[in-house]
Amino acid sequence: MHQSIIFKGHFVKIIFLVLTLLTSTVAMAETAYVSDELEIMVRSGKSPSHRIIATLKSGTRINVMERDKASGYAKITLSGAREGWVLSRLLHKTPSAKSRLAKAEAELATFKAKFTDSNQQLTQLSEQKGNLDTQTAELKELNTSLSRELAQLKETSSNAVQILDERNQLQQRVVTIERELESLKRENDMLQNSDALDWFLIGSGVLLLGIILGFILPKISWRKKSSWQSSF
């Protein structure tokens, strides 16, 4: 009985220890990602046994001089006219995904900046368009007002031309009437002069007739007396 209790106690301790280990393992677990920072070894020869003379990071652009298919290595040139060998399978004709991503992000940032500038320009153009629309409406109103004024001026001008024509006609009529009046005055003067001459002639005739009668009548009277006296 005692041994059974001891066994149970050890069993509980073992289970507790296992649970503790499992719990600690779960608590220490976390999410992680494999780094894309890859460095390849540049060796002095085309085998893993040759010494490492340099390392190249992923995305580095290099010039390949030759490829050895038997060893799986490629000969490349380094800075300073140095040469080395790297595994051919680690070389690609296109840039690495990280390089392409960096380039794409840079291009995206450029496009975003251009898009922002385009939006600002579009906003400015919209504001300018609004101002131009306002100015166009004002110019239309001004054009309508000027058209009305021009129509009034044309009407006034036509009336002025008509008035000028009528004035010229009146002036011609005045000149004609003045000429006719002057002619009538001359005729009147001539008539007045003619009447005075007629009266002068009449007066002279009457005077002459009186003189003649003054001479004739006494003689007629003397003759009558003489005849009367001779009859007695």
SULHU-V36303 format. One record per residue. N is the residue number from 1. RES is the residue in one letter. OMEGA is omega in whole degrees, -180 to 180 (999 if undefined). NEAR is the number of other C-alpha atoms within 10 Angstrom. D_FIRST is the distance of its C-alpha to the first C-alpha in Angstrom with 1 decimal. Layout:
# SULHU-V36303
n=N res=RES omega=OMEGA near=NEAR d_first=D_FIRST
n=N res=RES omega=OMEGA near=NEAR d_first=D_FIRST
This chain:
# SULHU-V36303
n=1 res=M omega=179 near=6 d_first=0.0
n=2 res=H omega=180 near=7 d_first=3.7
n=3 res=Q omega=178 near=8 d_first=5.4
n=4 res=S omega=180 near=9 d_first=5.1
n=5 res=I omega=179 near=10 d_first=6.4
n=6 res=I omega=180 near=11 d_first=8.7
n=7 res=F omega=178 near=12 d_first=9.9
n=8 res=K omega=180 near=12 d_first=10.7
n=9 res=G omega=177 near=12 d_first=12.5
n=10 res=H omega=-179 near=12 d_first=14.4
n=11 res=F omega=179 near=12 d_first=15.3
n=12 res=V omega=180 near=12 d_first=16.7
n=13 res=K omega=-180 near=12 d_first=18.6
n=14 res=I omega=179 near=12 d_first=20.0
n=15 res=I omega=180 near=12 d_first=21.1
n=16 res=F omega=-180 near=12 d_first=22.6
n=17 res=L omega=179 near=12 d_first=24.4
n=18 res=V omega=178 near=12 d_first=25.8
n=19 res=L omega=179 near=12 d_first=27.0
n=20 res=T omega=179 near=12 d_first=28.6
n=21 res=L omega=178 near=12 d_first=30.4
n=22 res=L omega=-180 near=12 d_first=31.6
n=23 res=T omega=-180 near=11 d_first=32.9
n=24 res=S omega=179 near=11 d_first=34.7
n=25 res=T omega=178 near=10 d_first=36.3
n=26 res=V omega=-179 near=10 d_first=37.5
n=27 res=A omega=-179 near=9 d_first=38.8
n=28 res=M omega=-178 near=8 d_first=40.8
n=29 res=A omega=178 near=8 d_first=42.4
n=30 res=E omega=-180 near=6 d_first=46.1
n=31 res=T omega=179 near=4 d_first=49.2
n=32 res=A omega=-180 near=6 d_first=51.7
n=33 res=Y omega=178 near=5 d_first=54.7
n=34 res=V omega=-178 near=5 d_first=56.1
n=35 res=S omega=176 near=6 d_first=59.2
n=36 res=D omega=176 near=11 d_first=62.6
n=37 res=E omega=-177 near=9 d_first=63.9
n=38 res=L omega=176 near=12 d_first=64.4
n=39 res=E omega=178 near=14 d_first=66.0
n=40 res=I omega=-177 near=15 d_first=67.5
n=41 res=M omega=174 near=18 d_first=68.3
n=42 res=V omega=-176 near=24 d_first=71.9
n=43 res=R omega=-179 near=22 d_first=72.2
n=44 res=S omega=179 near=19 d_first=75.2
n=45 res=G omega=-175 near=18 d_first=75.0
n=46 res=K omega=175 near=20 d_first=73.7
n=47 res=S omega=-180 near=14 d_first=70.3
n=48 res=P omega=-178 near=16 d_first=67.0
n=49 res=S omega=179 near=9 d_first=67.7
n=50 res=H omega=-175 near=12 d_first=70.7
n=51 res=R omega=179 near=12 d_first=70.4
n=52 res=I omega=-180 near=16 d_first=69.9
n=53 res=I omega=179 near=14 d_first=73.1
n=54 res=A omega=174 near=14 d_first=72.4
n=55 res=T omega=179 near=13 d_first=70.1
n=56 res=L omega=178 near=15 d_first=71.2
n=57 res=K omega=179 near=12 d_first=69.6
n=58 res=S omega=-179 near=18 d_first=69.4
n=59 res=G omega=180 near=18 d_first=72.6
n=60 res=T omega=180 near=11 d_first=74.8
n=61 res=R omega=-178 near=13 d_first=78.1
n=62 res=I omega=176 near=12 d_first=79.2
n=63 res=N omega=180 near=9 d_first=81.9
n=64 res=V omega=-179 near=17 d_first=80.9
n=65 res=M omega=180 near=12 d_first=83.3
n=66 res=E omega=178 near=12 d_first=81.9
n=67 res=R omega=178 near=17 d_first=78.9
n=68 res=D omega=-178 near=13 d_first=77.5
n=69 res=K omega=-178 near=9 d_first=75.8
n=70 res=A omega=-179 near=7 d_first=74.6
n=71 res=S omega=-178 near=12 d_first=72.6
n=72 res=G omega=-180 near=14 d_first=71.9
n=73 res=Y omega=177 near=23 d_first=73.4
n=74 res=A omega=-180 near=22 d_first=76.3
n=75 res=K omega=-178 near=22 d_first=78.8
n=76 res=I omega=175 near=17 d_first=79.4
n=77 res=T omega=178 near=14 d_first=81.6
n=78 res=L omega=178 near=15 d_first=80.3
n=79 res=S omega=-180 near=7 d_first=82.2
n=80 res=G omega=178 near=6 d_first=84.5
n=81 res=A omega=177 near=6 d_first=85.6
n=82 res=R omega=178 near=10 d_first=82.3
n=83 res=E omega=179 near=17 d_first=80.8
n=84 res=G omega=-177 near=21 d_first=77.2
n=85 res=W omega=177 near=28 d_first=75.0
n=86 res=V omega=178 near=26 d_first=72.2
n=87 res=L omega=-178 near=20 d_first=70.2
n=88 res=S omega=-177 near=17 d_first=72.4
n=89 res=R omega=177 near=9 d_first=69.6
n=90 res=L omega=179 near=12 d_first=69.1
n=91 res=L omega=180 near=19 d_first=72.7
n=92 res=H omega=-180 near=9 d_first=73.9
n=93 res=K omega=179 near=6 d_first=77.3
n=94 res=T omega=178 near=10 d_first=76.3
n=95 res=P omega=180 near=14 d_first=74.9
n=96 res=S omega=180 near=16 d_first=71.2
n=97 res=A omega=-180 near=12 d_first=69.6
n=98 res=K omega=179 near=13 d_first=69.1
n=99 res=S omega=178 near=14 d_first=72.8
n=100 res=R omega=179 near=13 d_first=73.8
n=101 res=L omega=179 near=12 d_first=71.6
n=102 res=A omega=178 near=12 d_first=73.1
n=103 res=K omega=179 near=12 d_first=76.5
n=104 res=A omega=178 near=12 d_first=75.7
n=105 res=E omega=178 near=12 d_first=74.4
n=106 res=A omega=178 near=12 d_first=77.6
n=107 res=E omega=179 near=12 d_first=79.7
n=108 res=L omega=178 near=12 d_first=77.8
n=109 res=A omega=178 near=12 d_first=78.4
n=110 res=T omega=179 near=12 d_first=82.0
n=111 res=F omega=178 near=13 d_first=82.2
n=112 res=K omega=179 near=12 d_first=80.6
n=113 res=A omega=178 near=12 d_first=83.1
n=114 res=K omega=179 near=12 d_first=85.9
n=115 res=F omega=177 near=12 d_first=84.5
n=116 res=T omega=178 near=12 d_first=84.4
n=117 res=D omega=179 near=12 d_first=88.0
n=118 res=S omega=178 near=13 d_first=89.0
n=119 res=N omega=178 near=12 d_first=87.6
n=120 res=Q omega=178 near=12 d_first=89.4
n=121 res=Q omega=178 near=12 d_first=92.6
n=122 res=L omega=178 near=12 d_first=92.1
n=123 res=T omega=179 near=12 d_first=91.7
n=124 res=Q omega=179 near=12 d_first=94.9
n=125 res=L omega=178 near=13 d_first=96.7
n=126 res=S omega=178 near=12 d_first=95.7
n=127 res=E omega=178 near=12 d_first=97.0
n=128 res=Q omega=178 near=12 d_first=100.2
n=129 res=K omega=178 near=12 d_first=100.5
n=130 res=G omega=178 near=12 d_first=100.2
n=131 res=N omega=179 near=12 d_first=102.8
n=132 res=L omega=177 near=13 d_first=105.1
n=133 res=D omega=179 near=12 d_first=104.7
n=134 res=T omega=179 near=12 d_first=105.7
n=135 res=Q omega=179 near=12 d_first=108.7
n=136 res=T omega=179 near=12 d_first=109.6
n=137 res=A omega=179 near=12 d_first=109.7
n=138 res=E omega=179 near=12 d_first=111.8
n=139 res=L omega=177 near=12 d_first=114.1
n=140 res=K omega=178 near=12 d_first=114.5
n=141 res=E omega=179 near=12 d_first=115.5
n=142 res=L omega=178 near=12 d_first=117.9
n=143 res=N omega=178 near=12 d_first=119.3
n=144 res=T omega=179 near=12 d_first=119.8
n=145 res=S omega=179 near=12 d_first=121.5
n=146 res=L omega=178 near=12 d_first=123.7
n=147 res=S omega=177 near=12 d_first=124.6
n=148 res=R omega=179 near=12 d_first=125.8
n=149 res=E omega=179 near=12 d_first=127.8
n=150 res=L omega=178 near=13 d_first=129.3
n=151 res=A omega=178 near=12 d_first=130.3
n=152 res=Q omega=179 near=12 d_first=131.9
n=153 res=L omega=177 near=13 d_first=133.6
n=154 res=K omega=179 near=12 d_first=134.9
n=155 res=E omega=178 near=12 d_first=136.2
n=156 res=T omega=-180 near=12 d_first=137.8
n=157 res=S omega=178 near=13 d_first=139.2
n=158 res=S omega=177 near=12 d_first=140.8
n=159 res=N omega=180 near=12 d_first=142.2
n=160 res=A omega=178 near=13 d_first=143.5
n=161 res=V omega=178 near=12 d_first=145.2
n=162 res=Q omega=178 near=12 d_first=146.7
n=163 res=I omega=179 near=12 d_first=147.8
n=164 res=L omega=177 near=12 d_first=149.3
n=165 res=D omega=179 near=12 d_first=151.2
n=166 res=E omega=179 near=12 d_first=152.5
n=167 res=R omega=179 near=12 d_first=153.5
n=168 res=N omega=178 near=12 d_first=155.3
n=169 res=Q omega=179 near=12 d_first=157.1
n=170 res=L omega=179 near=12 d_first=158.1
n=171 res=Q omega=177 near=12 d_first=159.4
n=172 res=Q omega=178 near=12 d_first=161.4
n=173 res=R omega=178 near=12 d_first=162.7
n=174 res=V omega=179 near=12 d_first=163.6
n=175 res=V omega=179 near=12 d_first=165.4
n=176 res=T omega=180 near=12 d_first=167.3
n=177 res=I omega=179 near=12 d_first=168.2
n=178 res=E omega=177 near=12 d_first=169.3
n=179 res=R omega=179 near=12 d_first=171.5
n=180 res=E omega=179 near=12 d_first=172.9
n=181 res=L omega=178 near=12 d_first=173.5
n=182 res=E omega=178 near=12 d_first=175.3
n=183 res=S omega=178 near=12 d_first=177.4
n=184 res=L omega=178 near=12 d_first=178.2
n=185 res=K omega=179 near=12 d_first=179.1
n=186 res=R omega=178 near=12 d_first=181.5
n=187 res=E omega=178 near=12 d_first=183.0
n=188 res=N omega=178 near=12 d_first=183.4
n=189 res=D omega=179 near=12 d_first=185.1
n=190 res=M omega=178 near=12 d_first=187.3
n=191 res=L omega=179 near=12 d_first=188.1
n=192 res=Q omega=178 near=12 d_first=188.8
n=193 res=N omega=179 near=12 d_first=191.1
n=194 res=S omega=178 near=12 d_first=192.8
n=195 res=D omega=180 near=12 d_first=193.4
n=196 res=A omega=178 near=12 d_first=194.9
n=197 res=L omega=179 near=12 d_first=197.2
n=198 res=D omega=179 near=12 d_first=198.2
n=199 res=W omega=177 near=12 d_first=199.0
n=200 res=F omega=179 near=12 d_first=200.9
n=201 res=L omega=178 near=12 d_first=202.9
n=202 res=I omega=179 near=12 d_first=203.6
n=203 res=G omega=179 near=12 d_first=204.7
n=204 res=S omega=180 near=12 d_first=206.9
n=205 res=G omega=179 near=12 d_first=208.4
n=206 res=V omega=179 near=12 d_first=209.1
n=207 res=L omega=179 near=12 d_first=210.7
n=208 res=L omega=178 near=12 d_first=212.8
n=209 res=L omega=179 near=12 d_first=213.7
n=210 res=G omega=180 near=12 d_first=214.8
n=211 res=I omega=180 near=11 d_first=216.9
n=212 res=I omega=179 near=11 d_first=218.5
n=213 res=L omega=178 near=12 d_first=219.2
n=214 res=G omega=178 near=11 d_first=220.6
n=215 res=F omega=-173 near=11 d_first=223.2
n=216 res=I omega=-175 near=11 d_first=223.9
n=217 res=L omega=179 near=10 d_first=224.1
n=218 res=P omega=180 near=11 d_first=226.9
n=219 res=K omega=179 near=12 d_first=229.0
n=220 res=I omega=-180 near=10 d_first=228.5
n=221 res=S omega=-178 near=10 d_first=229.5
n=222 res=W omega=179 near=11 d_first=232.7
n=223 res=R omega=180 near=11 d_first=233.8
n=224 res=K omega=178 near=12 d_first=233.5
n=225 res=K omega=-179 near=12 d_first=235.6
n=226 res=S omega=180 near=10 d_first=238.2
n=227 res=S omega=179 near=10 d_first=238.4
n=228 res=W omega=-179 near=10 d_first=238.7
n=229 res=Q omega=-179 near=9 d_first=241.5
n=230 res=S omega=179 near=8 d_first=243.4
n=231 res=S omega=176 near=7 d_first=243.3
n=232 res=F omega=999 near=5 d_first=245.1
